[in-house]
Amino acid sequence: MAAVRSIGWAAIAVCVAAGGSVWADPLPEQSQSTIGYPTPDAALTALHAKPSVEFSTQDGWTIASDPDTNTVWSFPPQRDPAYPAVVRRQMTPAPGGKVAVQMDVLCSATKAACDDLVRAFERMNDEAQRQLRGGD
C-alpha cells in the first residue's frame, strides 16, 4: 500500500520543536492519495500534458514547476530508495505577507524510505522558511 503524507507547516513546527528523537518515530499516513493523482507516474504524465509546466532535472530528480498553481513537484530517480514517489509543495499567501507551504507526498516504497523522504523535505521546507524570515 502506498504511503501518503499530508504535511502542513504546523506539523513541521511541532516536529522541529519536539527535538531530534521525533525523527526516528514512524510518520502518520493517509489512507488515500492527497496529491490529486493515484500514482506518481500518473502525476508525472498529467504534468507533461500541461503546457505551462516547466521541467528540470536536479541530481537525477525530475522537478516540475507549475506556475498556474504555484506548485513544485519533485520526483526521485529510480536509484533513490523512495522511488516511486512524488512530493507536491504548493505555496500560498499567508497572513502578514508570508508564504505557507502545503506539502503532500505519495510514496510507494518501504515505510522507512518514505519516512526518510518526508523528513528530508520537511528539513528543506524548514530551512526555506527560516531564510524567508531572515535567517532567525
C-alpha positions in Angstrom: 0.0 0.0 0.0 1.2 3.5 -0.8 2.4 5.7 2.0 0.6 9.0 1.6 1.6 12.0 3.6 -0.2 15.3 4.0 2.1 17.6 5.9 1.5 21.3 6.7 3.7 23.9 8.3 2.0 23.4 11.7 3.1 19.7 11.7 6.6 20.7 10.7 6.8 23.2 13.5 5.7 20.6 16.0 8.3 18.1 14.8 11.1 20.6 14.9 10.1 21.8 18.4 9.9 18.3 19.7 13.6 17.7 19.0 15.6 15.0 17.2 14.0 11.9 18.7 10.8 12.6 16.8 12.6 11.9 13.5 13.0 8.2 14.4 9.3 7.7 15.1 7.2 6.4 12.2 5.2 9.1 10.5 1.4 9.1 10.1 -0.1 8.0 6.8 -3.3 8.9 4.9 -5.4 6.1 3.5 -5.5 7.6 0.0 -3.6 9.9 -2.2 -3.8 13.6 -1.3 -1.8 14.8 -4.4 -4.7 14.6 -6.9 -3.4 11.5 -8.7 -3.4 7.8 -7.8 0.3 7.2 -8.6 3.5 9.2 -9.0 3.5 8.1 -12.7 0.0 9.4 -13.2 1.0 12.8 -11.8 4.1 13.0 -14.0 2.1 12.1 -17.1 -0.6 14.7 -16.3 2.1 17.4 -15.6 3.7 16.7 -19.0 0.3 17.3 -20.7 0.1 20.9 -19.2 1.9 23.4 -21.5 2.6 25.8 -18.7 4.6 23.3 -16.5 8.4 23.7 -16.7 10.6 20.7 -16.2 14.2 20.5 -15.0 16.5 17.8 -13.6 18.5 18.3 -10.4 20.8 15.5 -9.1 18.7 13.0 -11.1 15.4 14.3 -9.6 12.7 15.4 -12.1 11.3 18.8 -10.9 8.1 20.1 -12.4 7.1 23.7 -11.7 3.5 24.7 -12.3 3.2 28.5 -12.2 -0.6 28.3 -12.6 -0.9 26.7 -9.2 2.3 27.9 -7.5 3.2 24.2 -7.1 6.6 22.4 -7.4 6.5 18.6 -7.9 9.6 16.6 -7.1 10.1 13.0 -8.5 13.1 11.0 -7.3 15.2 9.0 -9.7 14.9 5.2 -9.9 18.1 4.7 -7.9 16.6 6.6 -4.9 15.3 4.3 -2.1 11.9 6.2 -2.0 11.2 5.6 -5.7 8.5 5.6 -6.9 7.3 8.8 -5.2 6.3 12.3 -5.7 6.5 15.3 -3.3 4.0 18.1 -4.1 4.6 21.5 -2.5 2.2 24.3 -3.1 3.0 27.9 -2.0 0.1 30.1 -0.9 -0.1 33.6 0.6 -0.3 33.6 4.4 -1.1 36.4 6.9 1.5 39.1 7.3 2.8 38.8 3.8 4.3 35.4 4.5 4.2 32.3 2.3 2.6 29.0 3.5 3.7 25.6 2.0 1.3 22.7 1.8 3.3 19.5 1.3 1.8 16.2 0.2 3.8 13.1 -0.5 2.8 9.9 -2.4 5.4 7.2 -1.9 5.1 3.5 -2.8 8.5 2.4 -1.4 9.2 1.0 2.0 7.8 2.8 5.1 11.4 3.7 6.2 12.3 5.1 2.8 9.1 7.1 2.6 9.5 8.5 6.1 13.1 9.5 5.2 11.8 11.3 2.1 9.2 13.2 4.1 11.8 14.1 6.8 14.3 15.4 4.1 11.6 17.6 2.6 10.5 18.8 6.0 14.0 19.9 6.7 14.3 21.7 3.3 10.9 23.4 4.0 12.0 24.5 7.4 15.3 25.9 6.1 13.5 27.8 3.3 11.0 29.3 5.9 14.0 30.2 8.1 15.7 32.0 5.3 12.5 33.8 4.3 12.2 35.1 7.9 15.7 36.5 7.6 17.8 33.6 9.0 16.5 33.7 12.6 
